[in-house]
Amino acid sequence: MKFCPNCASPVTLTVPPADNRPRYVCPACSAIHYQNPRIVTGTVCTWGERILLCRRAIEPRYGHWTLPAGFMEIGETVGAGAIRETIEEAGARIELQDLYSMIDVVHAEQVHVFYRARMLGPELDPGPESLEARLFDEQDIPWDELAFKTVISTLRWFVADRREGHFGLHTDSIVHQPKAGKLSPRS
Ligand SMILES: [Zn+2]
């Protein structure tokens, strides 16, 4: 953040009184602009034994396969966001099942959440964010062309759980070193 969303003055990165970490603070209007992780919500959708994947038509990871997922919007629940993203990216009609995985992606400032879901019909109609949407048999999953670590982990858990006949809730954290200086105060 460079400018205050309230008054457009340049902000400074500083630790506010009674706080313990740097925040973007506006010297002109005194607003403190807190930044918090964003939720990415999506689905592991099946039609029979086959699993729904979308090939990304947008960066990052253009052309790679992914589970349908995207940023949660203000005013919706995590589950409603998962359904919406699945409709937008794959055009699939689905019924949400249980929460399936939750993965902290600390360096990306995101939390990725996936639900299991059941397709209500085989029809797909990929939206502008997908090059294609396709149902994959397990042996055809393009493991080397998947877009994100959270998608790989979730799909690995899913195929393993399905073989065992029991789906649990899976959690994980991906932690990379922050970029040098990114979180250090400028003044
Ligand atoms: Zn301001």
Boltz pocket constraint, residues with backbone or C-beta under 6 A from the ligand:
constraints:
  - pocket:
      binder: B
      contacts: [[A, 4], [A, 5], [A, 6], [A, 7], [A, 8], [A, 9], [A, 26], [A, 27], [A, 28], [A, 29], [A, 30], [A, 31]]
      max_distance: 6.0
